[in-house]
Amino acid sequence: MSPIEFTIRTARPSDAAALAEIYAHHVLHGTATFETEAPDSAEMGARLARVVDARAPWLVAAAPDGMVLGYAYVAQFRDRPAYRMTCENSIYIRDECRGQGLGAALLAALLEASTVAGFRQMIAVIGGGEPGSIALHAALGFEHIGRVRSSGRKHGRWLDTVYMQLPLGPGDSVPPEEEPI
Ligand SMILES: CC(C)(COP(=O)(O)OP(=O)(O)OC[C@H]1O[C@@H](n2cnc3c(N)ncnc32)[C@H](O)[C@@H]1OP(=O)(O)O)[C@@H](O)C(=O)NCCC(=O)NCCS
C-alpha cells in the first residue's frame, strides 16, 4: 500500500460537513467520545466557530483532492479562568484512514499551534482508555497522569477515562507575561 498523501491546514467553516461525518462514526461505534448522538454539520460548524473565537487551533488533514481525512483541535481544559493556559485535545481520523500516520502528524502540528496560541499544558482525556490513543499520545511524549474508573457507560460497557499530560513550550518553568489576577 502506498503511503497516504495529505497536508495539514487550519479548518474552515466549509469543512463542517466532513468534520460531522468523521466524528459521527466515532460517536456511534467508538468509545473515545462519551457523546452518544452524532452532532450534525451545523453543530460541528458552531463548535469550530467557538474554538476559532477563542483563538485556539483547529486543524484538518486533507488529501490532494481536498477530502478531509481527519481533524484535531483544542479547547480550554475546563471553563473557569485559572484554567486559561491548559487545553484539552481532540483528534479524530476517518475510520478507513487510521493507522497511516495521520493522527501522529495532526497531533504534532496541534502541539506546535497550541504552544503558539499560548497554552502551557495539554491534557488528553482518553475515553475508554483506548490503547491506540494512549500509544499515540505516549509516542509524542505525553505522560500518564490518572485513570477515572468506570466513569462512562456506552455500548453496554463500563468505560474508564485515562488522563495524559504534556507541558507545552516553557510549561510551568516561567510565569506568563500577563497575570490577570
Ligand atoms: C487514535 C487515533 C487518533 C490515532 O490516529 P492514527 O492516524 O490511527 O494513528 P497513527 O497512524 O498516526 O499512529 C501513530 C502512533 O500511534 C500509535 N498507535 C496508533 N494507533 C494504534 C493502535 N491501534 N494500537 C497501538 N498503537 C497505535 C503507534 O505508536 C503509532 O506509531 P507507529 O505506527 O510508528 O507504531 C485514531 O486511530 C482515531 O481517530 N481513533 C478513534 C478516536 C480516538 O481515539 N481519538 C483520540 C481521542 S483522545
The ligand as an SDF file (V2000), in Angstrom:
LIG
                    3D

 48 50  0  0  0  0  0  0  0  0999 V2000
   -6.2710    7.3380   17.9820 C   0  0  0  0  0  0  0  0  0  0  0  0
   -6.1450    7.9430   16.5880 C   0  0  0  0  0  0  0  0  0  0  0  0
   -6.3230    9.4620   16.6440 C   0  0  0  0  0  0  0  0  0  0  0  0
   -4.7120    7.6200   16.0880 C   0  0  0  0  0  0  0  0  0  0  0  0
   -4.5480    8.1430   14.7830 O   0  0  0  0  0  0  0  0  0  0  0  0
   -3.9320    7.2110   13.6380 P   0  0  0  0  0  0  0  0  0  0  0  0
   -3.8130    8.0230   12.4070 O   0  0  0  0  0  0  0  0  0  0  0  0
   -4.7560    5.9860   13.5460 O   0  0  0  0  0  0  0  0  0  0  0  0
   -2.5120    6.8710   14.2730 O   0  0  0  0  0  0  0  0  0  0  0  0
   -1.0810    6.8840   13.5610 P   0  0  0  0  0  0  0  0  0  0  0  0
   -1.1190    6.0050   12.3450 O   0  0  0  0  0  0  0  0  0  0  0  0
   -0.6520    8.2930   13.3310 O   0  0  0  0  0  0  0  0  0  0  0  0
   -0.1780    6.2300   14.6670 O   0  0  0  0  0  0  0  0  0  0  0  0
    0.7900    6.9600   15.3740 C   0  0  0  0  0  0  0  0  0  0  0  0
    1.3030    6.1430   16.5400 C   0  0  0  0  0  0  0  0  0  0  0  0
    0.2570    5.9420   17.4780 O   0  0  0  0  0  0  0  0  0  0  0  0
    0.2980    4.6090   17.9720 C   0  0  0  0  0  0  0  0  0  0  0  0
   -0.9310    3.9080   17.5600 N   0  0  0  0  0  0  0  0  0  0  0  0
   -1.9240    4.4070   16.7860 C   0  0  0  0  0  0  0  0  0  0  0  0
   -2.9220    3.5010   16.6590 N   0  0  0  0  0  0  0  0  0  0  0  0
   -2.5520    2.4150   17.3930 C   0  0  0  0  0  0  0  0  0  0  0  0
   -3.1660    1.1630   17.6940 C   0  0  0  0  0  0  0  0  0  0  0  0
   -4.3690    0.8480   17.2210 N   0  0  0  0  0  0  0  0  0  0  0  0
   -2.5100    0.3270   18.5050 N   0  0  0  0  0  0  0  0  0  0  0  0
   -1.2940    0.6380   19.0060 C   0  0  0  0  0  0  0  0  0  0  0  0
   -0.6620    1.8030   18.7370 N   0  0  0  0  0  0  0  0  0  0  0  0
   -1.2740    2.6770   17.9690 C   0  0  0  0  0  0  0  0  0  0  0  0
    1.5620    3.9990   17.4340 C   0  0  0  0  0  0  0  0  0  0  0  0
    2.5930    4.3190   18.3380 O   0  0  0  0  0  0  0  0  0  0  0  0
    1.7580    4.7440   16.1490 C   0  0  0  0  0  0  0  0  0  0  0  0
    3.0760    4.8270   15.7520 O   0  0  0  0  0  0  0  0  0  0  0  0
    3.7020    3.6510   14.7940 P   0  0  0  0  0  0  0  0  0  0  0  0
    2.7580    3.4870   13.6580 O   0  0  0  0  0  0  0  0  0  0  0  0
    5.0250    4.2420   14.4100 O   0  0  0  0  0  0  0  0  0  0  0  0
    3.7880    2.4550   15.6640 O   0  0  0  0  0  0  0  0  0  0  0  0
   -7.1510    7.3400   15.5620 C   0  0  0  0  0  0  0  0  0  0  0  0
   -6.9670    5.9500   15.4580 O   0  0  0  0  0  0  0  0  0  0  0  0
   -8.6130    7.6260   15.8800 C   0  0  0  0  0  0  0  0  0  0  0  0
   -9.2300    8.5230   15.3080 O   0  0  0  0  0  0  0  0  0  0  0  0
   -9.1720    6.8230   16.8320 N   0  0  0  0  0  0  0  0  0  0  0  0
  -10.5400    6.9750   17.2560 C   0  0  0  0  0  0  0  0  0  0  0  0
  -10.7520    8.2700   18.0090 C   0  0  0  0  0  0  0  0  0  0  0  0
   -9.7670    8.4730   19.1390 C   0  0  0  0  0  0  0  0  0  0  0  0
   -9.4390    7.5710   19.9100 O   0  0  0  0  0  0  0  0  0  0  0  0
   -9.3190    9.7320   19.2520 N   0  0  0  0  0  0  0  0  0  0  0  0
   -8.4330   10.1820   20.3160 C   0  0  0  0  0  0  0  0  0  0  0  0
   -9.2610   10.9350   21.3150 C   0  0  0  0  0  0  0  0  0  0  0  0
   -8.2840   11.4050   22.7650 S   0  0  0  0  0  0  0  0  0  0  0  0
  1  2  1  0
  2  3  1  0
  2  4  1  0
  2 36  1  0
  4  5  1  0
  5  6  1  0
  6  7  2  0
  6  8  1  0
  6  9  1  0
  9 10  1  0
 10 11  2  0
 10 12  1  0
 10 13  1  0
 13 14  1  0
 14 15  1  0
 15 16  1  0
 15 30  1  0
 16 17  1  0
 17 18  1  0
 17 28  1  0
 18 19  1  0
 18 27  1  0
 19 20  2  0
 20 21  1  0
 21 22  1  0
 21 27  2  0
 22 23  1  0
 22 24  2  0
 24 25  1  0
 25 26  2  0
 26 27  1  0
 28 29  1  0
 28 30  1  0
 30 31  1  0
 31 32  1  0
 32 33  2  0
 32 34  1  0
 32 35  1  0
 36 37  1  0
 36 38  1  0
 38 39  2  0
 38 40  1  0
 40 41  1  0
 41 42  1  0
 42 43  1  0
 43 44  2  0
 43 45  1  0
 45 46  1  0
 46 47  1  0
 47 48  1  0
M  END
$$$$
